[in-house]
Amino acid sequence: MTRSRTAALFTSLSLWVMVALVGGLAAGAAAQAWGIPGGTGTVAVIDALGQLWLNALRMTIIPLVFSLLVTGIASIADAAATGRLALKAVIVFALLLLGATVYAFASSLGLHALWPIGADGAAALLAGAPPEAAREVAENVGGGGFGAFLTSLAPANPIRAAADDAILAIVVFAIAFGFATTRLDARLRQPVALFFEAVAQTMIVIVQWVLAVAPLGVFALALGVGLRAGLGAAGVLGHYIALVCLSLIGLILLTYVVATVAGRIGLGRFAQGAAPAQVVAFSTQSSLACLPIMVERAIDRLGVSTATAGLVLPLAVAVFRITSPVANLAVVIYVAKLTGTEITTASMLAGALAALAVSIGTVGLPGQVSFFASIAPICLAMGVPLEVLPLLLAVEVVPDIFRTVGNVTADLAAARIVEGGDAAPDLEATAGIQASPN
């Protein structure tokens, strides 16, 4: 058993990407100190390889996001149509996601105000990005204030919007398209849903191919950082991990409050009931792997009926990911602060809409795939450069732990809230049993 776990560890893509990041930084720093064969010509080739790898990822963003949104909206509409309980669950999910999105901006901007990025470290990290990173600005947000934001919501030409990376217009069009398909007869709706499901799966396969060589791409980008700035970027990466994790920890604590108030359950009781599922989430980083224990704890410890737990929790795992807007916006805001990109009211509205949309479409994707599929569209919507994302992917394994713990905690809170007052009379009567040790 130990051998198989060790083998799995050393074949983990996350581990090899991390090794590539550290190795690239070290090799670049050594080359900076002692020189590199080929001089500037070699540096140009390294930059080109890193940009090639990033472009290979970028080419999948528009078709992947559009297809995932269409199929995600269709699945939510189908779930809501199955009954009153499912509709209530979907409404609870939507309200929690809206609240999480508002919290995301408040927490990330507040943390940056209290603990800003060091100027020297930011320059060091940006030094390794391709030269155009500092100049790239997405044209679909730009200036013009709220009026320009409203105009950008409806693409006059969706094909041109896709070609121009006008992701906000594409998101709006995909949402309208997805809801429109739910109004079709089943005979027409099913082929459309199957087509976009096939497109999404095809894009995911391409992304997985590109990510299979992620260690090489990240090594090339990290080598560029090391060549230009030595090891000065390491501190910024640690700062990035800390700020994203702090945002997620704050969300988890806030979820306890929401569960206590809206779910009408004692704080200690909810914490005790959720703890075992959180431990599994921490160790597996998979909400799906936590589903059996979530159902068990919801029924045995949180006063949720079998019918509610059996419907709401699987539905939550399938369509609800509360940490998505919080973590994704934390990443985008960090990159914006890193690159000096202005965060305006219009860009925040665009980012919020994109974050909510991709939180629906990217549920269930593998971690490395969802990182780009979730964050790149928000970057494009807010006019934030993408070039440093591969370096942040290398350290995503740490925030991903808190993402999963937060999702599991929110799933249990949502189940308790959906149960609402229906099970409230049973809480006091069973308090002695519920508080007993496992």
N, C-alpha and C positions, 0 to 999 in steps of 0.2 A: 504493500500500500504506500509506504514511504517513497519507494522508487518511482511509482507512477506519479505521485504528487510532485516529486522533484523534477521529473521529465516534463510534466505539464507546466511547471514554473518556468523552466528554461526554454520552452517553446512558446511562451506567451508573447503575443505581439507587443503588449504594453511594456513588458520587460525589455525586449530588444529595442524598442523605440527609445526607452529611457537610456539604455546603454549607448545607443547611437548619439543621443544628445550629449551625454557626458563625454563620450569619446571624441565627438566632433569639436566640442569646446576645447578639450585638452589638446587635440591635434592642431587646432587653429592657433591656440596660444603658443604652442611650441614653434609652429611655423612663423608666427609673428616675431618670436625672439631670435630664431636661428635661420630664417629664410625658407623659401619654398621653391622647389625646382620649377622653372618656367616663369616665375615672377607674376606679373599682371595678367599674362595670358592664361596661366593656370587658374588664377582667381576668377577670371571671366568665365571659364569653362565650369567651375564649381557653381557660380551664380546661375548659369544657364541650366545646369542640371536640377538645382533646387527649384527654379522657376518652371521648368518642364513638369516636374512632379506636381507642383501646385496647380498648374494649368490643367493637368489630367483630372484632378479632383474638381476643379471649377466647372469643367465642361458638363458635369452631371447635375449641377445644382438646380437649374431651371426645370428640366424634365422630371427630376426626382421629386422636388417640392410640389410641383403641380399635380403629379400623379398621386403622391401620398395624401395631399389635401382632399382630392376628389374621393379617393377610397375611404379616407378617415371620416369625412363628413357623411358619406353613405352609411358607414357602419354605425355611427352615432345615431343617425336618423332611424335606422332599422331598430336599434336597441330601444330608443325612446318610444317607438311605435308598438313595442311588445307589451306594454302595460303601464299602469299608473305608477307602480313602484320604480320601474326602470326610468320613466320620465322624471320622477322626483330625484332619482340619483343623478341623472344627467344635469338637472338644474343645480343641484348641490355642487357637482364638479365644476360647472361653469362659474358659479359665484366664488368658489374657492380659488379658481385660476385667476379671476379678475382681481381678487384681493392680493394674491401672490404677486401679480404683475405690478400693482401699485407699490407693494412692499419692496419689490426688486429695485426700482429706481431710488426709493428713499434710502434703502440700506446701502446700496453700492455708492451712490453719490455722497452719502453721509460718511461712509468709511474712507472714501478718498479725501474728503475734507479734513478728517481727523488724522489720517495716515497717508499722505500723498506719496506718489512714486518719486524716488530720488532721481534728480535730473541726470546725474552721471550714469546711473544704472540704465535709465531709459535710453540714453544715447548709445550705450554699449549694446543693448539688445537690438535696437533699430539698425545698428551698424552692419549687422549680418544679414538683414533683409535685402532683397533685390532693390536696386536704386530707385525704382519707380514707386516703392511702397510709401515713401514719405509724400509723394505727390498725388497718389491716386485718391480721387474723391468721386463717389457715386453720384451721377448726375440726376438720379431720380428723386433725391431729397433736396440738395442744394439750398439756395436761399428762397426768398419770397414769402416766408412766414406761413401763417395758417391757410391763407388763400391758395398758395402753391401746393400745400399738402392736400387740400380738398381736391384740387384739379388732378393731382397725381393718382387719385384713387380709382379713376375709371380710364383704362387705357384706350385711346382712340384706335390703336392698332396693336393687338396683343402680340403679334409676331415680332413687330419692331420693338415692343417693350421687352420681350424675351431677349432679343439680340443686344439691346442696350443694358441688360442686367437691371432693368427697372423692376426690382423684385416686389415692391409694394403693389404696383399695378397688377402684377401676375398673381399675387396672393389674393387680391380682391376678386379678380376674374376667376380664379380657381374655386374660391368659396361660392361665388354665384353659380358657377358651373356645377359644383358638387350638389348644392341644394336643388338646382334645377333638375338634376338627374333623379332625385327622389320623387319628383312629381310625374315621372314617366310610368307607363305600364311596365309590369315585371318583364314582359317579353322584350322590351327595348332597353330597360334599365340594366338587366344582367349582362348583356354583351358589352355595354359601355364600362361597367364596373370591372369586368374581367379584363378588358383591354388595358385600362389604366393600372390595374393590379399587375398585369404582365409587364407594362412599361416600368413601374416602380421596382419590381423584382429584377428586371434587366439592369437598371441603373445601379441597384445595390450590388449586383454581381461585378459590374465595372468598378465601383468604388472599392470593393473587396480586392479586386486585382491590383488596383493602385495602392491600397493600403498594405498589400503583401510586400511591397518594396518600400514601405514607409521608413524602415531603418536607414535605407540608402538616402532617401529624400531628406529626412531629418538630419542625417549626418552631414549632407552637403550644406544645408542651411546653417547648422551649428558650426561647421567648419568656417563658414563665412563670418559668423559672429566672432569666433576665436581669432581669426586672421585680423579683423579690424579693431577688435576691442579687448582681446585677451579673455580673461575669466570674469570681467566686470559684470556680465549679464546674469551670473548665477544668483546674485542677491535679488534681482528683479523677479526672477522665476519663483523664488521663495516668498517674496512679497505677494506675488500673484496668487499663489496657492493659499496663503493666509487670508487674503481678502475674500476670495471666492468661498472658502470654507466658513469664514465668519458669517457671510450672508446666509449660507445654508443652515448653519447652527441657529442663527436668529429665527429663520423660518420654522425650524423644528420646534423651538421654544414657543413661538407664536401659535403653532398648531395645537400644542397642549392647551393653550388658553381658549382657542376656538372650540376645541372638542369639549372642554369643561363647560363653557357657556352655552353654545348652540346644541351640544349633545346632552346637556343636563346630566353630567356624570362627575363624580369627584375627581380632582386632579390626581390624587394618589392612586385611586383605583384605575384610572386610565393609564397612568404611567406604568403601573404594575402589569396591567393587561397587555400593553404594547411592547414591554421590554424583551420578551423572548423573540418576537418577530424582528425586532430591531437588531438583536444579536445575529440572527440568521442573515439579515440584510447586510450587516457589516462584514460578515465573513464570505458571503456569496456574491454580493453586488448584483443580485438578480431579484426583482420583485416577484417574478413568476415562481422562483424557488421558495419564496416566502408564503405563497398563497395557502398551502395546507395549514400552516401554523397560524396564519392570520384568521382563517375561518374558525379554527378551533378556539383561539383566544377571544375572538369577537363573541362567540356563542357562550363560552364557559365563564368569561371574566368581565365582559363589557355589556352584558345584558342585551345583546343583539339577537333577534330571533333567527332561527335556522333559515327561514325563507329569505329574510333580508340579507343575511351574511352570504347565503348561497348565490344570490343574484348580484348584490352590490359589489362585493369584493372581486369576483372574476371580471365584472364589467370595469371596475376601477383599474385593475391590472392591464386590461385591454385598451382603455381609451383615456385614462387619467394619469397625468404625471405632473404633480404640482411643483416639483423642483425645476422643471424645464425652463419656465420663464425666469425664475430667480437666478439659476446658475448661468443660463445662456446670456441674459442681460448683464450679469456680473462680468462675464468674459468680454462682451462687446464694449461695455463701458470702460473696462480696464484697457483694452486696446485703443479706445478713443482717447483716453487720458495719456496713454503711452505715446501716441502719434500726434497729439495736439489737435485732434479733430474736435470741432466745436459741437457741443450737445445742446441743441435748441429745443423749444417746445414742439416744433413740427417733427424733428427727428425722433423725439421721445414718443410722440403719437405713432409715428411710422414703426418704430422699434417695438412698441407695445402690441400693435396689430400683428406684426410679423411674428413676434414671440408667442402670442396666443395661437396663431395659426399653426406654426410648426410644432407646438406642443401637442396638437391633435394629430398631425400627420406623422410624426416621427416616433410615436410610442411603439415600443417593441423592437426597434432597430438595435443591432449590436452597438456597443459603446463607441468604438472608433468611428463607425459609419454615422451614428447619430450626432457625434461631435461636429462634423462638418455640415451634415444635412440640417442641423438645428441652428448653428451659429453663423454660418456663412450668409444665409438669407437675411438675418437680422443685421449683420455688418453692412450688407448691400443696401438695406432699407435705411440705415442711419448714416450712410456715407463713410463708413469706417474701412480702412484698408484690411485686406485679408492675409497679407504676406507673413505675419508673425504667428498665425494660427497653428502651423505645423509644430513650432517650438512649444506652444502651449499644450498641444495634443500629447507631447512627450511626458508631461507631468499631470495629465488629466486623471491618472489612476487614483490620486489622493482625493480630489473633489468628488470623484465618482462614488466613493464610499458614502459620503454624506448625501449625495443625490439619492442613493437607494434607501438609506435610512429615512430620509425625509419623505420619500414617496410612500414607503410602507406605513409610516406614522400617519400621514394624511389619508391613506386608504382606510385605516381603522377609524380615524376621526370621521370620515365621510359616512362610513357604515353606521356609526353611532348617531350621527346627525340625521341620516335618513330614517333610522328607527324612530327618532324623535320621541314624542310623548307616548307612543304606543306601548313601550316597555317600561315607562317611568314608574308605574305602580309596583313593578317587581323589584326595583333597585333596592329599596330599603329592606324589603322582606328577605332578600338574598344577600344582604351586605356581609353578614357573618360568614357565609360560605365563600363569597367572592374574595374576602380578605384572607382566607386561610392559605397556608403555604402550599406550593405545588407538590 
